[in-house]
Amino acid sequence: MDQSISMIALNSSQPFASETYAKKVALLVLDDRYPNSVFLPQEGGTVVDGGDVWSVTFENVLLKDNPDPFPIVDGVLLPRALTFDVRKADAAIVDIH
């Protein structure tokens, strides 16, 4: 999808999505899609500048003291961490891994 003139202008001096914005987008998805019984994000998270994306990673606090490589709680395999790749140009989430 081509960017509109306004998005091109917004990206001309700095990326549309800042590091802080990318972190907020990731937290919104976590709040909407992952119940606290499955994924409870650690405070702060980590953000890595990947060029055209921000990679925002949150560790799962529920598994802090769980050494099991495949933690299953109540029949559900819980993720140890989730990383959201948020495109800087338009704040789109391009991957969750």
TIRO-2110 file (N, C-alpha, C; in Angstrom, 1 decimal):
// TIRO-2110
0.8, -1.2, 0.0, N, 1, A
0.0, 0.0, 0.0, CA, 1, A
0.9, 1.2, 0.0, C, 1, A
0.6, 2.1, -0.9, N, 2, A
1.4, 3.4, -1.0, CA, 2, A
1.0, 4.3, 0.1, C, 2, A
1.9, 5.1, 0.6, N, 3, A
1.6, 6.1, 1.7, CA, 3, A
1.0, 7.3, 1.1, C, 3, A
0.1, 7.9, 1.8, N, 4, A
-0.5, 9.2, 1.4, CA, 4, A
0.5, 10.3, 1.6, C, 4, A
0.2, 11.5, 1.0, N, 5, A
1.1, 12.7, 1.1, CA, 5, A
1.3, 13.0, 2.6, C, 5, A
0.2, 12.9, 3.4, N, 6, A
0.3, 13.3, 4.8, CA, 6, A
1.3, 12.4, 5.6, C, 6, A
1.2, 11.0, 5.3, N, 7, A
2.1, 10.1, 5.9, CA, 7, A
3.6, 10.3, 5.5, C, 7, A
3.8, 10.6, 4.2, N, 8, A
5.1, 10.9, 3.7, CA, 8, A
5.6, 12.2, 4.5, C, 8, A
4.8, 13.2, 4.6, N, 9, A
5.2, 14.4, 5.3, CA, 9, A
5.5, 14.1, 6.8, C, 9, A
4.7, 13.3, 7.4, N, 10, A
4.9, 12.9, 8.8, CA, 10, A
6.2, 12.2, 9.1, C, 10, A
6.6, 11.4, 8.1, N, 11, A
7.8, 10.6, 8.1, CA, 11, A
9.1, 11.3, 7.6, C, 11, A
8.9, 12.5, 7.2, N, 12, A
10.0, 13.2, 6.5, CA, 12, A
11.2, 13.6, 7.5, C, 12, A
10.9, 13.9, 8.7, N, 13, A
11.9, 14.3, 9.6, CA, 13, A
12.2, 13.3, 10.7, C, 13, A
11.2, 12.4, 11.0, N, 14, A
11.4, 11.4, 11.9, CA, 14, A
10.4, 10.3, 11.7, C, 14, A
10.6, 9.1, 12.1, N, 15, A
9.6, 8.0, 11.9, CA, 15, A
8.2, 8.4, 12.6, C, 15, A
7.2, 8.0, 11.9, N, 16, A
5.8, 8.2, 12.5, CA, 16, A
5.7, 7.6, 13.8, C, 16, A
6.1, 6.3, 13.9, N, 17, A
6.0, 5.6, 15.2, CA, 17, A
7.4, 5.7, 16.0, C, 17, A
7.3, 6.3, 17.1, N, 18, A
8.5, 6.5, 18.0, CA, 18, A
8.6, 5.2, 18.8, C, 18, A
9.7, 5.1, 19.5, N, 19, A
10.0, 3.9, 20.3, CA, 19, A
8.9, 3.8, 21.4, C, 19, A
8.5, 4.9, 22.0, N, 20, A
7.4, 4.9, 23.0, CA, 20, A
6.1, 4.5, 22.4, C, 20, A
5.8, 5.0, 21.2, N, 21, A
4.6, 4.6, 20.6, CA, 21, A
4.5, 3.1, 20.3, C, 21, A
5.6, 2.6, 19.8, N, 22, A
5.7, 1.1, 19.4, CA, 22, A
5.4, 0.3, 20.7, C, 22, A
6.0, 0.7, 21.8, N, 23, A
5.8, 0.0, 23.1, CA, 23, A
4.3, 0.0, 23.5, C, 23, A
3.7, 1.2, 23.3, N, 24, A
2.3, 1.3, 23.7, CA, 24, A
1.4, 0.4, 22.8, C, 24, A
1.7, 0.4, 21.5, N, 25, A
1.0, -0.5, 20.5, CA, 25, A
1.1, -2.0, 20.9, C, 25, A
2.3, -2.4, 21.3, N, 26, A
2.5, -3.8, 21.7, CA, 26, A
1.7, -4.1, 23.0, C, 26, A
1.7, -3.2, 23.9, N, 27, A
1.0, -3.4, 25.2, CA, 27, A
-0.6, -3.4, 24.9, C, 27, A
-1.0, -2.6, 24.0, N, 28, A
-2.5, -2.7, 23.6, CA, 28, A
-2.8, -4.1, 23.1, C, 28, A
-2.0, -4.6, 22.2, N, 29, A
-2.3, -6.0, 21.7, CA, 29, A
-2.2, -7.0, 22.8, C, 29, A
-1.2, -6.9, 23.7, N, 30, A
-1.2, -7.8, 24.8, CA, 30, A
-2.4, -7.8, 25.6, C, 30, A
-2.9, -6.6, 25.9, N, 31, A
-4.0, -6.4, 26.8, CA, 31, A
-5.3, -6.9, 26.1, C, 31, A
-5.4, -6.7, 24.8, N, 32, A
-6.6, -7.2, 24.0, CA, 32, A
-6.6, -8.7, 23.7, C, 32, A
-5.4, -9.2, 23.4, N, 33, A
-5.4, -10.6, 22.9, CA, 33, A
-4.9, -11.7, 23.9, C, 33, A
-4.2, -11.3, 25.0, N, 34, A
-3.7, -12.3, 25.9, CA, 34, A
-4.2, -12.0, 27.3, C, 34, A
-5.0, -12.9, 27.8, N, 35, A
-5.5, -12.7, 29.2, CA, 35, A
-4.3, -12.8, 30.2, C, 35, A
-4.4, -12.1, 31.3, N, 36, A
-3.3, -12.1, 32.3, CA, 36, A
-3.0, -13.5, 32.8, C, 36, A
-3.9, -14.5, 32.6, N, 37, A
-3.6, -15.9, 33.1, CA, 37, A
-2.7, -16.6, 32.1, C, 37, A
-2.5, -16.0, 30.9, N, 38, A
-1.6, -16.6, 29.9, CA, 38, A
-0.3, -15.8, 29.7, C, 38, A
-0.5, -14.5, 29.7, N, 39, A
0.7, -13.6, 29.5, CA, 39, A
0.6, -12.4, 30.4, C, 39, A
1.5, -12.2, 31.3, N, 40, A
1.6, -11.0, 32.1, CA, 40, A
2.9, -10.3, 31.8, C, 40, A
2.9, -9.2, 31.1, N, 41, A
4.2, -8.6, 30.6, CA, 41, A
5.0, -8.0, 31.8, C, 41, A
6.3, -8.2, 31.7, N, 42, A
7.1, -7.5, 32.7, CA, 42, A
7.1, -6.0, 32.4, C, 42, A
7.3, -5.2, 33.5, N, 43, A
7.2, -3.8, 33.3, CA, 43, A
8.4, -3.3, 32.5, C, 43, A
8.1, -2.4, 31.6, N, 44, A
9.2, -1.8, 30.8, CA, 44, A
9.4, -2.4, 29.5, C, 44, A
9.7, -3.6, 29.4, N, 45, A
10.0, -4.3, 28.1, CA, 45, A
11.3, -3.8, 27.6, C, 45, A
11.6, -4.3, 26.4, N, 46, A
12.9, -3.9, 25.7, CA, 46, A
12.5, -3.6, 24.3, C, 46, A
13.2, -2.5, 23.8, N, 47, A
13.0, -2.1, 22.4, CA, 47, A
14.3, -2.1, 21.7, C, 47, A
14.3, -2.7, 20.6, N, 48, A
15.6, -2.7, 19.7, CA, 48, A
15.2, -2.0, 18.4, C, 48, A
16.1, -1.2, 18.0, N, 49, A
16.0, -0.5, 16.7, CA, 49, A
16.4, -1.4, 15.6, C, 49, A
15.5, -1.9, 14.8, N, 50, A
15.8, -2.8, 13.7, CA, 50, A
15.8, -2.2, 12.3, C, 50, A
16.1, -0.9, 12.3, N, 51, A
16.1, -0.2, 11.0, CA, 51, A
14.7, 0.4, 10.7, C, 51, A
13.9, -0.4, 9.9, N, 52, A
12.6, 0.1, 9.5, CA, 52, A
11.5, -0.3, 10.5, C, 52, A
11.9, -1.1, 11.5, N, 53, A
10.9, -1.5, 12.6, CA, 53, A
11.5, -1.4, 14.0, C, 53, A
10.6, -1.2, 14.9, N, 54, A
11.0, -1.3, 16.3, CA, 54, A
10.7, -2.8, 16.8, C, 54, A
11.6, -3.5, 17.4, N, 55, A
11.3, -4.8, 17.9, CA, 55, A
11.1, -4.6, 19.4, C, 55, A
9.8, -4.8, 19.9, N, 56, A
9.4, -4.6, 21.3, CA, 56, A
9.2, -6.0, 21.9, C, 56, A
10.0, -6.3, 22.9, N, 57, A
9.9, -7.6, 23.6, CA, 57, A
9.5, -7.4, 25.1, C, 57, A
8.5, -8.3, 25.4, N, 58, A
8.1, -8.4, 26.8, CA, 58, A
8.3, -9.8, 27.3, C, 58, A
8.9, -10.0, 28.5, N, 59, A
9.0, -11.3, 29.1, CA, 59, A
7.7, -11.6, 29.8, C, 59, A
7.3, -12.9, 30.0, N, 60, A
6.1, -13.3, 30.7, CA, 60, A
6.5, -13.5, 32.2, C, 60, A
6.0, -12.6, 33.0, N, 61, A
6.3, -12.6, 34.4, CA, 61, A
5.7, -13.9, 35.1, C, 61, A
4.7, -14.5, 34.5, N, 62, A
4.1, -15.7, 35.1, CA, 62, A
5.1, -16.8, 35.1, C, 62, A
6.1, -16.8, 34.2, N, 63, A
7.1, -17.8, 34.0, CA, 63, A
8.5, -17.5, 34.6, C, 63, A
8.6, -16.4, 35.4, N, 64, A
9.8, -16.0, 35.9, CA, 64, A
10.6, -17.1, 36.6, C, 64, A
9.9, -17.9, 37.5, N, 65, A
10.6, -18.9, 38.2, CA, 65, A
10.3, -20.3, 37.7, C, 65, A
9.8, -20.4, 36.5, N, 66, A
9.5, -21.7, 35.9, CA, 66, A
10.6, -22.1, 34.9, C, 66, A
11.4, -23.1, 35.2, N, 67, A
12.5, -23.5, 34.4, CA, 67, A
12.1, -24.4, 33.2, C, 67, A
10.8, -24.9, 33.2, N, 68, A
10.3, -25.8, 32.1, CA, 68, A
10.5, -25.1, 30.7, C, 68, A
11.1, -25.8, 29.8, N, 69, A
11.3, -25.2, 28.5, CA, 69, A
10.0, -25.1, 27.7, C, 69, A
9.0, -25.9, 28.0, N, 70, A
7.7, -25.9, 27.4, CA, 70, A
6.6, -25.8, 28.5, C, 70, A
6.5, -24.6, 29.1, N, 71, A
5.6, -24.5, 30.3, CA, 71, A
4.1, -24.6, 29.8, C, 71, A
3.4, -25.5, 30.4, N, 72, A
2.0, -25.7, 30.1, CA, 72, A
1.3, -25.5, 31.5, C, 72, A
0.3, -24.6, 31.4, N, 73, A
-0.5, -24.3, 32.6, CA, 73, A
-1.9, -24.4, 32.2, C, 73, A
-2.6, -25.3, 32.9, N, 74, A
-4.0, -25.6, 32.6, CA, 74, A
-4.3, -26.0, 31.2, C, 74, A
-3.3, -26.8, 30.7, N, 75, A
-3.5, -27.3, 29.3, CA, 75, A
-3.1, -26.3, 28.2, C, 75, A
-2.5, -25.1, 28.6, N, 76, A
-2.1, -24.1, 27.6, CA, 76, A
-0.6, -23.9, 27.6, C, 76, A
0.0, -24.0, 26.5, N, 77, A
1.4, -23.7, 26.4, CA, 77, A
1.6, -22.2, 26.4, C, 77, A
2.3, -21.7, 27.5, N, 78, A
2.5, -20.3, 27.7, CA, 78, A
3.8, -19.8, 27.0, C, 78, A
3.8, -18.6, 26.4, N, 79, A
5.0, -18.1, 25.8, CA, 79, A
5.9, -17.4, 26.9, C, 79, A
7.2, -17.7, 26.8, N, 80, A
8.1, -17.1, 27.7, CA, 80, A
8.3, -15.6, 27.5, C, 80, A
8.2, -15.2, 26.2, N, 81, A
8.3, -13.8, 25.8, CA, 81, A
7.6, -13.6, 24.5, C, 81, A
7.2, -12.4, 24.2, N, 82, A
6.6, -12.1, 22.9, CA, 82, A
7.3, -10.8, 22.4, C, 82, A
7.7, -10.9, 21.1, N, 83, A
8.3, -9.7, 20.4, CA, 83, A
7.4, -9.2, 19.3, C, 83, A
7.1, -8.0, 19.3, N, 84, A
6.3, -7.3, 18.3, CA, 84, A
7.2, -6.4, 17.4, C, 84, A
7.1, -6.7, 16.1, N, 85, A
7.9, -5.9, 15.2, CA, 85, A
6.9, -4.8, 14.7, C, 85, A
7.1, -3.6, 15.0, N, 86, A
6.3, -2.4, 14.7, CA, 86, A
7.0, -1.6, 13.7, C, 86, A
6.4, -1.5, 12.5, N, 87, A
7.0, -0.7, 11.4, CA, 87, A
7.0, 0.8, 11.8, C, 87, A
8.1, 1.4, 11.7, N, 88, A
8.3, 2.9, 12.0, CA, 88, A
7.4, 3.8, 11.2, C, 88, A
7.3, 3.5, 9.9, N, 89, A
6.6, 4.4, 8.9, CA, 89, A
5.2, 4.6, 9.2, C, 89, A
4.5, 3.5, 9.7, N, 90, A
3.0, 3.6, 9.8, CA, 90, A
2.5, 2.9, 11.1, C, 90, A
3.4, 2.4, 12.0, N, 91, A
3.0, 1.8, 13.2, CA, 91, A
2.3, 0.4, 13.0, C, 91, A
2.4, -0.2, 11.8, N, 92, A
1.8, -1.5, 11.6, CA, 92, A
2.6, -2.6, 12.3, C, 92, A
1.9, -3.5, 12.9, N, 93, A
2.6, -4.7, 13.5, CA, 93, A
2.8, -5.6, 12.4, C, 93, A
4.1, -5.9, 12.0, N, 94, A
4.4, -6.7, 10.9, CA, 94, A
4.7, -8.1, 11.3, C, 94, A
5.0, -8.4, 12.6, N, 95, A
5.2, -9.7, 13.0, CA, 95, A
5.1, -9.8, 14.6, C, 95, A
4.7, -10.9, 15.1, N, 96, A
4.7, -11.2, 16.5, CA, 96, A
5.4, -12.6, 16.6, C, 96, A
6.4, -12.6, 17.4, N, 97, A
7.2, -13.9, 17.5, CA, 97, A
7.7, -14.0, 18.9, C, 97, A
END
